[in-house]
């Protein structure tokens, strides 16, 4: 027979000072855990949601990112001419050949510098990326030394605001607009005309081709197997490609957060354990009475463990509430795939909150198990003697 839940709640309220102190320690640890998890989730979402499942990205075989790839104009023209590539209403191939490189720019406010991804686009670059939208200003004019900047990047890098001038490769590129891309990685890039940028940076190759197959990914794979000139290339669905780009940094952030919070949780666990041990010591007569009226050791153990879990659950809930304001907070880090600045927003998702609550309950179990076991091992004779 188990003790009623109201019994546990009354015991926590009676010792409210110790209860609040233990709750505070657990809440602080859970808040840190949620914030770091939100950081990792924000980065993962920004990168992995960049690609579209309807698009395919083509790069040199063996390249793990666009900056490692190289494709000459002949191959690009061949890709555009494939019958498996979709066409728009005017008959143009739904494909964008991109030149991608990384340049260094000073941060906004003069606090050092950072690497920025510059992307030269061509063809139907807006049609294959319908999530793009002008936030302010206008799109660049093809054939000109004009660029548009991702809205997230414009808040972090100098001269990336409308009317600013970016000096790259001995030329002055006028910023004529800022754009959004639904919070994805493209908002951390500078975009311009590919042909103009190839000439300015003295390059002869593109890094990737993003296209929309007319019959899905399978039809394009068949075209690659048929055409010998495409054997040196690899094609991958765009959303899968970007999901892979986010894996390493996301794993690092989550591991770092887990290590930090585990170290911090040691103090919180000892605080909860000390509270429960003190509760056992002050309730010797009560434990003896419970044993005398027929409650067994298992019921005593469960009662004290439930108290610890209630304490931890309350602390975890407070910790989650404390971390909620960071949702949507803008920050940035380096994208290991491109070695460039990646701006994104922290995301406190339901999954992140569930992880925080679970982490708090684990602390409650660890901190309450030993005191509960000590209470369960008590005997009537020993307890009455202590009393």
ChimeraX attribute file (.defattr): number of C-alpha atoms within 10 A of each C-alpha:
attribute: neighborCount
match mode: 1-to-1
recipient: residues
	/A:1	9
	/A:2	12
	/A:3	15
	/A:4	9
	/A:5	12
	/A:6	8
	/A:7	11
	/A:8	18
	/A:9	14
	/A:10	12
	/A:11	15
	/A:12	20
	/A:13	12
	/A:14	10
	/A:15	13
	/A:16	12
	/A:17	12
	/A:18	19
	/A:19	22
	/A:20	16
	/A:21	16
	/A:22	25
	/A:23	25
	/A:24	20
	/A:25	23
	/A:26	33
	/A:27	28
	/A:28	21
	/A:29	27
	/A:30	33
	/A:31	26
	/A:32	21
	/A:33	31
	/A:34	31
	/A:35	26
	/A:36	25
	/A:37	28
	/A:38	28
	/A:39	27
	/A:40	26
	/A:41	22
	/A:42	27
	/A:43	28
	/A:44	25
	/A:45	21
	/A:46	27
	/A:47	25
	/A:48	21
	/A:49	19
	/A:50	23
	/A:51	23
	/A:52	20
	/A:53	15
	/A:54	15
	/A:55	22
	/A:56	27
	/A:57	24
	/A:58	24
	/A:59	25
	/A:60	20
	/A:61	15
	/A:62	11
	/A:63	14
	/A:64	15
	/A:65	18
	/A:66	21
	/A:67	19
	/A:68	17
	/A:69	20
	/A:70	18
	/A:71	21
	/A:72	12
	/A:73	12
	/A:74	10
	/A:75	17
	/A:76	21
	/A:77	11
	/A:78	12
	/A:79	24
	/A:80	21
	/A:81	14
	/A:82	15
	/A:83	15
	/A:84	21
	/A:85	22
	/A:86	19
	/A:87	17
	/A:88	10
	/A:89	6
	/A:90	6
	/A:91	8
	/A:92	14
	/A:93	25
	/A:94	23
	/A:95	30
	/A:96	25
	/A:97	28
	/A:98	28
	/A:99	29
	/A:100	26
	/A:101	19
	/A:102	18
	/A:103	12
	/A:104	13
	/A:105	18
	/A:106	16
	/A:107	19
	/A:108	17
	/A:109	9
	/A:110	9
	/A:111	10
	/A:112	9
	/A:113	14
	/A:114	19
	/A:115	20
	/A:116	23
	/A:117	21
	/A:118	22
	/A:119	21
	/A:120	23
	/A:121	26
	/A:122	18
	/A:123	17
	/A:124	18
	/A:125	19
	/A:126	15
	/A:127	16
	/A:128	20
	/A:129	20
	/A:130	10
	/A:131	14
	/A:132	18
	/A:133	16
	/A:134	16
	/A:135	15
	/A:136	15
	/A:137	14
	/A:138	16
	/A:139	20
	/A:140	19
	/A:141	13
	/A:142	15
	/A:143	12
	/A:144	14
	/A:145	17
	/A:146	21
	/A:147	27
	/A:148	28
	/A:149	28
	/A:150	28
	/A:151	25
	/A:152	26
	/A:153	28
	/A:154	24
	/A:155	16
	/A:156	22
	/A:157	22
	/A:158	19
	/A:159	19
	/A:160	27
	/A:161	24
	/A:162	18
	/A:163	13
	/A:164	15
	/A:165	18
	/A:166	20
	/A:167	12
	/A:168	15
	/A:169	12
	/A:170	9
	/A:171	13
	/A:172	13
	/A:173	19
	/A:174	21
	/A:175	26
	/A:176	21
	/A:177	24
	/A:178	26
	/A:179	25
	/A:180	20
	/A:181	21
	/A:182	14
	/A:183	21
	/A:184	26
	/A:185	27
	/A:186	26
	/A:187	25
	/A:188	29
	/A:189	24
	/A:190	25
	/A:191	27
	/A:192	27
	/A:193	23
	/A:194	22
	/A:195	20
	/A:196	17
	/A:197	24
	/A:198	17
	/A:199	10
	/A:200	14
	/A:201	13
	/A:202	10
	/A:203	11
	/A:204	13
	/A:205	19
	/A:206	26
	/A:207	24
	/A:208	27
	/A:209	24
	/A:210	26
	/A:211	27
	/A:212	27
	/A:213	22
	/A:214	17
	/A:215	12
	/A:216	17
	/A:217	18
	/A:218	10
	/A:219	14
	/A:220	22
	/A:221	14
	/A:222	11
	/A:223	16
	/A:224	18
	/A:225	11
	/A:226	11
	/A:227	11
	/A:228	9
	/A:229	13
	/A:230	19
	/A:231	12
	/A:232	13
	/A:233	18
	/A:234	16
	/A:235	20
	/A:236	18
	/A:237	20
	/A:238	22
	/A:239	19
	/A:240	17
	/A:241	20
	/A:242	24
	/A:243	17
	/A:244	15
	/A:245	19
	/A:246	22
	/A:247	16
	/A:248	13
	/A:249	18
	/A:250	20
	/A:251	13
	/A:252	12
	/A:253	18
	/A:254	18
	/A:255	15
	/A:256	15
	/A:257	19
	/A:258	17
	/A:259	13
	/A:260	15
	/A:261	20
	/A:262	17
	/A:263	11
	/A:264	18
	/A:265	21
	/A:266	17
	/A:267	15
	/A:268	26
	/A:269	24
	/A:270	17
	/A:271	21
	/A:272	30
	/A:273	24
	/A:274	17
	/A:275	23
	/A:276	28
	/A:277	20
	/A:278	14
	/A:279	19
	/A:280	20
	/A:281	16
	/A:282	12
	/A:283	16
	/A:284	21
	/A:285	17
	/A:286	14
	/A:287	22
	/A:288	20
	/A:289	15
	/A:290	17
	/A:291	19
	/A:292	12
	/A:293	8
	/A:294	10
	/A:295	16
	/A:296	15
	/A:297	20
	/A:298	15
	/A:299	17
	/A:300	24
	/A:301	21
	/A:302	18
	/A:303	21
	/A:304	27
	/A:305	24
	/A:306	21
	/A:307	23
	/A:308	30
	/A:309	23
	/A:310	19
	/A:311	27
	/A:312	34
	/A:313	24
	/A:314	20
	/A:315	29
	/A:316	32
	/A:317	20
	/A:318	19
	/A:319	28
	/A:320	27
	/A:321	15
	/A:322	17
	/A:323	22
	/A:324	17
	/A:325	12
	/A:326	16
	/A:327	16
	/A:328	14
	/A:329	14
	/A:330	16
	/A:331	15
	/A:332	18
	/A:333	15
	/A:334	15
	/A:335	19
	/A:336	15
	/A:337	18
	/A:338	20
	/A:339	15
	/A:340	21
	/A:341	24
	/A:342	28
	/A:343	28
	/A:344	26
	/A:345	23
	/A:346	24
	/A:347	26
	/A:348	25
	/A:349	16
	/A:350	9
	/A:351	12
	/A:352	20
	/A:353	25
	/A:354	15
	/A:355	17
	/A:356	27
	/A:357	26
	/A:358	16
	/A:359	23
	/A:360	31
	/A:361	22
	/A:362	16
	/A:363	28
	/A:364	27
	/A:365	20
	/A:366	18
	/A:367	26
	/A:368	28
	/A:369	19
	/A:370	17
	/A:371	24
	/A:372	27
	/A:373	17
	/A:374	16
	/A:375	26
	/A:376	21
	/A:377	12
	/A:378	17
	/A:379	16
	/A:380	15
	/A:381	10
	/A:382	11
	/A:383	19
	/A:384	14
	/A:385	10
	/A:386	9
	/A:387	13
